Amino acid sequence: MKVHPKTLDAYHLLHNGILALGQAESHGIRVDLDYVNIAISDLTKRIKQKDTSLRNTNFFRRWQHTRGGRVVNINSDTQLRNYLYNKLKLEPFKYTKSGVGSTDEESLLALDIPELKIIIELRKLQKIRDTYLESFKREQIDGYIHPFFHLHFVRTYRGSSDRPNFQNIPKRDKESMRLTRKALFPRPGHQLLEADYSNLEVRIAACYHEDPTMLQYIKTGHDMHGDMAKQIFMLENFDKSKSDHSYLRAAAKNGFVFPQFYGDYFKNCARYLACDWGDLKPGRWRNGQGVECDNGTLSDQLITKGIKNYDAFADHIKEIETHFWGERFPIYDRWKTKWWRQYQKTGYLDMKTGFRCSGLMDRNDVINYPIQGSAFHCLLWSLIEIEKRLRTLNLRSRIIGQIHDAILFDVYPPELHDLINLITDVTTVQLPKIWSWIIVPLEIEFEVCEVDTSWADKKELVIH
């Protein structure tokens, strides 16, 4: 299919996508209301206990005193920021785009104040209760929620969801994931299946910039993130099967590689790697600090390599960033410059899927929007085709949701094997035939729940 901006093909993708997602909305996902009510009650008790504990601390009393008789709102970032940085004169770990001290979770943890950890926990529990569980209860009809899925709100052409926001249900934080997804079930006698494109945006980006090193990584399956972990943490023999190396690989992937692809720079990456992932503090390091590593701990490992403090580590990451774009992915780097100049000249960018991005965008937007949109269109085309085949074959399994690069299914168990084959064929075989610009192999990963178990109980399904 040859596509051009504003083509009929592009229109049909959205039109058919709306119809397919409408089917998913109508099917819905079952909610265990008894569990939801019990969980809300338990969370309310935990929130009250932690709130009381916080209010009995000297930290809170001093905060209250600075308010001059006005009520302290624990959830107010403005009040907390004023107290921490203006009253207590603490140095912010980082700043927001508007130039004020940040009060996000990363910044609060970096201050290493026990009471701030209570505030973080309070906010998390309140979000689980109010944003997720209460919305499940409010939006359910006859024990099912029917989230809306939209294709017209996001500038990148990605999808969105609301009432409730199905795409924002927690996944990374284990407690938040368990407490929320434990409420969601398939129809009685069925099981949930999640099919997720593996590293889809990275693969689609490679179709744009065609960097030979990136193409080689993708086509051979060589471990880019392992290579970066070895370079960043100065590991002599990287072994992904070792738990500490696997953890450092995840740190390299999420703390350096992906941030670099999306336009971040070395200072932020150094902070992600050392503080968030490595559990080290800014300043001088001592032996025995940080996460486990080859020579005991991460600080031990880095100190033996001559990196004895945070500033030296930041300089190390700066050198790696220079090598990353100058030596490892130079074609990718030149493409970013070319893409940006093209936008500056025309005021718009044409995506490979037949859509046009225009309007005011900064450099990172210009680089990322077409990739994110095209990746989502790959998922959307796959979802449309799978939904069509489910109806044509008169299967009892149903698509019930879309989450970023994944599709969620309510599966009739006898159909599981055939459904996996169908999904794999559509997503990895048929899609590249439809869009010839896809020059890299696509991969799909599966997670499945046992029959009549919740979404929190999903496990990786290995396909042989």
C-alpha positions as CSV (number, residue, x, y, z in Angstrom):
1,M,0.0,0.0,0.0
2,K,1.5,3.3,-1.0
3,V,0.2,6.1,1.2
4,H,0.5,9.8,1.0
5,P,-0.7,12.6,3.3
6,K,-4.5,13.0,3.5
7,T,-5.1,9.8,1.4
8,L,-8.3,7.8,1.5
9,D,-6.3,4.9,3.0
10,A,-5.4,7.1,6.1
11,Y,-9.1,8.0,6.5
12,H,-10.2,4.4,6.3
13,L,-7.7,3.4,9.0
14,L,-9.3,5.8,11.5
15,H,-12.8,5.0,10.3
16,N,-12.3,1.3,10.7
17,G,-10.4,1.7,13.9
18,I,-13.3,3.6,15.5
19,L,-15.7,0.8,14.5
20,A,-13.3,-1.9,15.8
21,L,-12.7,-0.1,19.1
22,G,-16.4,0.5,19.4
23,Q,-16.8,-3.3,19.4
24,A,-14.2,-3.6,22.2
25,E,-16.1,-0.9,24.2
26,S,-19.3,-2.8,23.9
27,H,-17.8,-6.1,25.1
28,G,-16.3,-4.5,28.3
29,I,-14.4,-6.3,31.1
30,R,-15.9,-7.8,34.2
31,V,-15.4,-6.1,37.6
32,D,-15.4,-7.9,41.0
33,L,-17.5,-5.3,42.9
34,D,-17.2,-7.2,46.2
35,Y,-13.4,-7.0,45.9
36,V,-13.6,-3.3,44.9
37,N,-15.7,-2.4,48.0
38,I,-13.4,-4.3,50.4
39,A,-10.2,-2.9,48.8
40,I,-11.6,0.7,49.0
41,S,-12.4,0.1,52.7
42,D,-9.0,-1.3,53.4
43,L,-7.2,1.5,51.5
44,T,-9.3,4.1,53.4
45,K,-8.0,2.7,56.7
46,R,-4.4,2.6,55.5
47,I,-4.7,6.2,54.3
48,K,-6.1,7.4,57.6
49,Q,-3.3,5.6,59.5
50,K,-0.6,7.1,57.4
51,D,-2.2,10.6,57.5
52,T,-2.3,10.5,61.3
53,S,1.3,9.3,61.4
54,L,2.4,12.2,59.2
55,R,0.5,14.8,61.2
56,N,2.2,13.7,64.4
57,T,5.7,14.4,63.1
58,N,7.8,17.5,63.8
59,F,8.1,17.9,60.0
60,F,4.4,18.4,59.6
61,R,4.1,20.6,62.7
62,R,6.8,22.9,61.3
63,W,5.0,22.9,57.9
64,Q,1.7,23.8,59.6
65,H,3.4,26.6,61.5
66,T,4.7,28.2,58.3
67,R,1.1,28.3,57.0
68,G,0.1,30.9,59.6
69,G,-3.0,29.2,60.6
70,R,-4.1,28.2,57.1
71,V,-4.9,24.5,56.5
72,V,-2.1,22.3,55.1
73,N,-3.1,20.4,52.0
74,I,-0.8,17.4,51.9
75,N,-1.7,16.9,48.2
76,S,-0.8,20.4,47.2
77,D,2.5,20.5,45.2
78,T,2.6,24.3,45.6
79,Q,2.4,24.2,49.4
80,L,4.9,21.4,49.6
81,R,7.3,23.1,47.2
82,N,7.1,26.4,49.2
83,Y,7.8,24.6,52.4
84,L,10.7,22.5,51.2
85,Y,12.5,25.1,49.0
86,N,11.5,28.5,50.4
87,K,11.0,27.8,54.1
88,L,13.4,24.9,54.8
89,K,15.9,26.2,52.1
90,L,16.5,22.7,50.7
91,E,18.3,22.4,47.4
92,P,15.9,20.9,44.8
93,F,17.1,17.6,43.2
94,K,15.8,18.9,39.9
95,Y,13.6,21.7,38.4
96,T,10.5,21.8,36.4
97,K,10.3,23.4,32.9
98,S,9.0,26.5,34.5
99,G,12.2,26.7,36.7
100,V,10.8,25.9,40.1
101,G,11.9,23.0,42.3
102,S,10.2,19.7,41.4
103,T,8.1,17.8,43.9
104,D,7.6,14.6,41.8
105,E,8.4,11.3,43.4
106,E,12.0,11.1,42.2
107,S,12.8,14.5,43.6
108,L,11.1,13.9,47.0
109,L,12.9,10.5,47.4
110,A,16.2,12.2,46.6
111,L,15.8,14.6,49.6
112,D,15.9,11.5,51.8
113,I,13.4,12.8,54.4
114,P,11.3,10.0,56.1
115,E,8.1,12.1,56.1
116,L,8.3,12.7,52.4
117,K,8.2,8.9,51.9
118,I,5.0,8.9,53.9
119,I,3.6,11.6,51.6
120,I,4.6,9.6,48.5
121,E,2.9,6.4,49.9
122,L,-0.2,8.5,50.9
123,R,-0.5,9.8,47.3
124,K,-0.1,6.4,45.8
125,L,-2.8,4.8,48.0
126,Q,-5.2,7.7,47.3
127,K,-4.7,7.4,43.6
128,I,-5.3,3.6,43.7
129,R,-8.5,4.2,45.6
130,D,-9.9,7.4,44.0
131,T,-8.6,7.3,40.4
132,Y,-8.9,3.6,39.8
133,L,-11.1,1.6,42.1
134,E,-13.7,4.3,42.7
135,S,-13.9,4.8,38.9
136,F,-14.4,1.1,38.3
137,K,-17.3,1.2,40.8
138,R,-18.7,4.4,39.3
139,E,-18.5,3.4,35.7
140,Q,-19.6,-0.3,35.9
141,I,-22.9,-1.4,34.4
142,D,-24.2,-4.8,35.6
143,G,-20.7,-5.7,36.8
144,Y,-18.8,-4.6,33.6
145,I,-16.9,-1.5,32.7
146,H,-16.9,-0.3,29.1
147,P,-14.0,2.1,28.7
148,F,-14.1,4.6,25.8
149,F,-11.3,4.4,23.3
150,H,-10.6,7.6,21.2
151,L,-8.6,8.3,18.1
152,H,-9.1,12.1,17.8
153,F,-7.6,13.6,21.0
154,V,-3.8,13.0,20.8
155,R,-1.6,15.1,18.6
156,T,0.7,12.2,17.9
157,Y,-2.3,10.2,16.5
158,R,-2.0,7.7,19.3
159,G,-5.2,6.4,20.9
160,S,-6.5,7.5,24.3
161,S,-9.1,6.2,26.8
162,D,-11.5,7.5,29.5
163,R,-14.4,6.6,31.8
164,P,-12.3,4.9,33.1
165,N,-8.8,5.5,31.5
166,F,-8.1,1.9,30.6
167,Q,-4.6,2.7,29.3
168,N,-3.5,4.3,32.6
169,I,-4.3,1.3,34.9
170,P,-1.0,0.7,36.8
171,K,1.5,-1.8,35.5
172,R,5.0,-0.9,36.7
173,D,4.4,-0.4,40.5
174,K,3.7,-4.0,41.8
175,E,1.4,-3.0,44.6
176,S,-0.6,-0.6,42.5
177,M,-0.8,-3.1,39.7
178,R,-2.0,-5.9,42.0
179,L,-4.6,-3.8,43.9
180,T,-6.2,-2.4,40.7
181,R,-5.9,-5.3,38.2
182,K,-7.1,-7.8,40.8
183,A,-10.6,-6.2,40.3
184,L,-10.7,-7.0,36.6
185,F,-11.8,-10.4,35.2
186,P,-12.8,-12.1,32.0
187,R,-16.3,-13.4,31.5
188,P,-17.1,-16.5,33.6
189,G,-15.3,-19.6,32.2
190,H,-12.9,-17.4,30.1
191,Q,-9.3,-16.1,30.5
192,L,-7.5,-12.9,29.7
193,L,-4.8,-12.7,27.1
194,E,-2.5,-9.7,26.5
195,A,-0.7,-9.5,23.2
196,D,2.1,-6.8,23.2
197,Y,4.3,-5.6,20.3
198,S,7.9,-5.9,21.4
199,N,9.8,-2.6,21.3
200,L,7.5,-1.4,18.6
201,E,8.5,2.3,18.6
202,V,12.2,1.4,18.4
203,R,11.5,-0.8,15.4
204,I,9.3,1.8,13.7
205,A,11.9,4.5,14.3
206,A,14.4,2.3,12.5
207,C,12.1,2.3,9.5
208,Y,12.4,6.1,9.5
209,H,16.1,6.7,10.1
210,E,17.5,3.3,8.7
211,D,20.6,3.5,10.9
212,P,22.6,0.3,9.9
213,T,23.7,-0.4,13.4
214,M,20.1,-0.2,14.7
215,L,18.9,-2.4,11.8
216,Q,21.6,-4.9,12.6
217,Y,20.6,-5.0,16.3
218,I,16.9,-5.6,15.4
219,K,17.4,-8.1,12.6
220,T,20.0,-10.2,14.5
221,G,18.3,-10.0,17.9
222,H,21.6,-8.9,19.5
223,D,21.2,-7.4,22.9
224,M,21.6,-3.6,22.6
225,H,20.6,-3.0,26.2
226,G,23.1,-5.5,27.4
227,D,25.8,-3.8,25.5
228,M,24.9,-0.5,27.0
229,A,24.7,-1.9,30.5
230,K,28.2,-3.3,30.0
231,Q,29.5,0.1,28.9
232,I,27.6,2.2,31.4
233,F,28.4,0.1,34.5
234,M,31.8,-1.0,33.2
235,L,31.1,-4.7,33.4
236,E,33.8,-7.0,32.1
237,N,31.6,-10.0,31.4
238,F,27.9,-9.2,31.0
239,D,25.6,-12.2,31.7
240,K,21.9,-11.5,31.4
241,S,21.0,-14.7,33.3
242,K,22.5,-13.2,36.5
243,S,19.9,-11.3,38.4
244,D,22.1,-8.3,39.1
245,H,23.2,-8.0,35.5
246,S,19.6,-8.3,34.4
247,Y,18.7,-5.5,36.7
248,L,21.5,-3.3,35.3
249,R,20.3,-4.1,31.8
250,A,16.9,-2.8,32.7
251,A,18.5,0.3,34.1
252,A,20.5,0.9,30.9
253,K,17.3,0.3,28.8
254,N,15.0,2.6,30.8
255,G,17.5,5.0,32.3
256,F,19.6,5.7,29.2
257,V,18.7,4.1,25.9
258,F,15.0,5.0,25.7
259,P,15.5,8.5,27.3
260,Q,18.2,9.2,24.7
261,F,15.9,8.0,21.9
262,Y,13.1,10.4,23.1
263,G,15.4,13.4,23.4
264,D,16.7,13.4,26.9
265,Y,20.3,14.2,27.7
266,F,23.2,13.0,29.8
267,K,22.6,14.9,33.0
268,N,19.1,13.4,33.4
269,C,20.3,10.0,32.4
270,A,23.1,10.1,35.0
271,R,20.5,10.9,37.6
272,Y,18.1,8.1,36.5
273,L,21.0,5.5,36.4
274,A,22.8,6.4,39.6
275,C,19.9,7.5,41.9
276,D,16.7,5.9,40.6
277,W,18.1,2.6,39.4
278,G,21.4,2.4,41.3
279,D,20.2,3.6,44.7
280,L,23.1,5.9,45.0
281,K,23.1,9.5,46.3
282,P,24.5,12.7,44.7
283,G,27.9,13.4,46.2
284,R,30.9,11.3,47.1
285,W,30.3,7.5,47.3
286,R,31.6,5.0,49.8
287,N,32.0,1.2,49.5
288,G,28.9,-0.8,50.2
289,Q,26.4,1.6,48.7
290,G,23.8,1.0,46.0
291,V,22.3,-2.1,44.4
292,E,24.1,-5.4,44.2
293,C,26.7,-5.7,41.5
294,D,29.7,-7.8,40.5
295,N,32.1,-6.6,43.2
296,G,29.5,-6.4,46.0
297,T,27.6,-3.2,45.3
298,L,27.3,-0.7,42.5
299,S,29.5,1.8,44.4
300,D,32.1,-0.9,44.8
301,Q,32.0,-1.7,41.1
302,L,32.3,1.9,40.0
303,I,34.9,2.9,42.6
304,T,37.2,0.1,41.4
305,K,36.9,1.6,37.9
306,G,37.9,5.1,39.2
307,I,34.4,6.6,39.4
308,K,34.2,7.7,43.1
309,N,31.4,10.2,43.1
310,Y,28.2,11.3,41.3
311,D,29.9,14.1,39.3
312,A,32.5,11.7,37.9
313,F,29.7,9.3,37.0
314,A,27.9,12.2,35.2
315,D,31.0,12.9,33.2
316,H,31.2,9.2,32.3
317,I,27.6,9.3,31.0
318,K,28.4,12.4,29.0
319,E,31.2,10.5,27.3
320,I,28.9,7.6,26.6
321,E,26.2,9.9,25.2
322,T,28.8,11.3,22.8
323,H,29.8,7.8,21.7
324,F,26.2,6.7,21.5
325,W,25.3,9.2,18.9
326,G,28.7,9.8,17.3
327,E,29.9,6.2,17.0
328,R,27.1,3.8,17.7
329,F,24.1,5.4,15.9
330,P,25.5,8.3,13.7
331,I,22.9,7.8,10.9
332,Y,20.1,8.0,13.4
333,D,21.6,11.2,14.7
334,R,21.9,12.8,11.3
335,W,18.3,11.8,10.5
336,K,17.1,13.7,13.6
337,T,18.8,16.9,12.3
338,K,17.5,16.4,8.8
339,W,14.0,15.8,10.1
340,W,14.1,18.9,12.3
341,R,15.3,21.1,9.4
342,Q,12.6,19.7,7.2
343,Y,9.9,20.7,9.7
344,Q,11.4,24.2,10.1
345,K,11.2,24.7,6.4
346,T,7.7,23.4,5.7
347,G,5.9,23.6,9.1
348,Y,4.7,20.0,8.9
349,L,5.9,16.3,8.7
350,D,4.4,13.5,6.7
351,M,4.1,10.1,8.4
352,K,4.7,6.8,6.6
353,T,1.1,5.8,7.4
354,G,-0.5,8.6,5.4
355,F,-1.0,11.3,8.1
356,R,0.5,14.7,8.6
357,C,1.8,16.3,11.8
358,S,1.7,20.1,11.8
359,G,1.4,23.0,14.1
360,L,3.8,24.3,16.8
361,M,6.3,21.5,17.8
362,D,9.7,21.6,19.5
363,R,12.6,19.4,18.3
364,N,11.7,16.4,20.4
365,D,8.1,16.6,19.3
366,V,9.2,16.7,15.6
367,I,11.4,13.6,16.1
368,N,9.0,11.6,18.2
369,Y,5.5,12.3,17.0
370,P,5.7,10.6,13.6
371,I,7.3,7.5,15.2
372,Q,4.7,7.3,18.0
373,G,1.9,7.8,15.6
374,S,3.1,5.3,13.0
375,A,3.7,2.7,15.8
376,F,0.2,3.1,17.0
377,H,-1.2,2.8,13.5
378,C,0.6,-0.5,13.2
379,L,-1.3,-1.6,16.3
380,L,-4.5,-0.1,15.1
381,W,-4.3,-1.9,11.7
382,S,-3.6,-5.2,13.5
383,L,-6.5,-4.7,15.9
384,I,-8.9,-4.0,13.0
385,E,-7.8,-7.1,11.1
386,I,-7.9,-9.3,14.2
387,E,-11.4,-8.1,15.1
388,K,-12.6,-8.7,11.5
389,R,-11.2,-12.3,11.6
390,L,-12.8,-13.0,15.0
391,R,-16.2,-12.2,13.4
392,T,-15.5,-14.0,10.1
393,L,-14.5,-17.2,11.9
394,N,-17.4,-16.9,14.4
395,L,-15.0,-17.2,17.4
396,R,-16.2,-16.6,20.9
397,S,-13.1,-14.8,22.0
398,R,-13.3,-11.0,21.9
399,I,-11.0,-7.9,21.9
400,I,-11.8,-5.9,25.1
401,G,-9.2,-3.2,25.3
402,Q,-6.1,-1.5,23.8
403,I,-3.2,-0.4,26.0
404,H,-0.4,1.5,24.2
405,D,1.3,-1.2,22.1
406,A,-0.9,-4.1,23.4
407,I,-4.3,-5.6,22.8
408,L,-6.3,-7.3,25.6
409,F,-8.5,-10.2,24.8
410,D,-11.3,-12.1,26.6
411,V,-10.6,-15.6,25.5
412,Y,-12.8,-18.7,25.2
413,P,-10.2,-21.3,26.4
414,P,-10.6,-23.9,23.6
415,E,-9.7,-21.1,21.2
416,L,-6.5,-19.9,22.9
417,H,-4.0,-21.8,20.7
418,D,-5.7,-20.8,17.4
419,L,-6.1,-17.2,18.6
420,I,-2.4,-16.9,19.3
421,N,-1.6,-18.2,15.8
422,L,-4.1,-15.7,14.4
423,I,-2.6,-12.8,16.3
424,T,0.9,-13.7,15.4
425,D,0.1,-14.0,11.7
426,V,-1.7,-10.6,11.6
427,T,0.8,-8.7,13.6
428,T,4.1,-10.1,12.3
429,V,3.4,-11.5,8.8
430,Q,0.4,-9.7,7.3
431,L,1.1,-6.1,8.5
432,P,4.6,-5.9,6.8
433,K,3.0,-7.1,3.6
434,I,0.5,-4.2,3.8
435,W,3.0,-1.5,4.5
436,S,6.2,-2.2,2.6
437,W,8.1,0.6,4.4
438,I,8.3,-1.8,7.4
439,I,11.8,-3.1,6.8
440,V,12.4,-4.7,10.2
441,P,10.9,-7.9,11.7
442,L,8.1,-7.3,14.1
443,E,7.6,-9.4,17.3
444,I,4.6,-10.0,19.5
445,E,4.8,-11.2,23.1
446,F,2.0,-12.8,25.1
447,E,0.9,-12.8,28.7
448,V,-2.0,-15.0,29.8
449,C,-4.2,-15.5,32.9
450,E,-5.6,-18.9,34.0
451,V,-9.3,-19.4,33.5
452,D,-11.5,-17.2,35.9
453,T,-8.5,-15.4,37.3
454,S,-7.9,-11.7,37.5
455,W,-5.7,-9.5,35.2
456,A,-3.3,-9.2,38.1
457,D,-2.5,-12.9,37.7
458,K,-1.1,-12.8,34.2
459,K,2.0,-14.7,33.4
460,E,4.4,-14.7,30.4
461,L,3.3,-17.2,27.7
462,V,6.3,-18.7,25.9
463,I,5.5,-19.7,22.3
464,H,7.7,-22.5,21.0
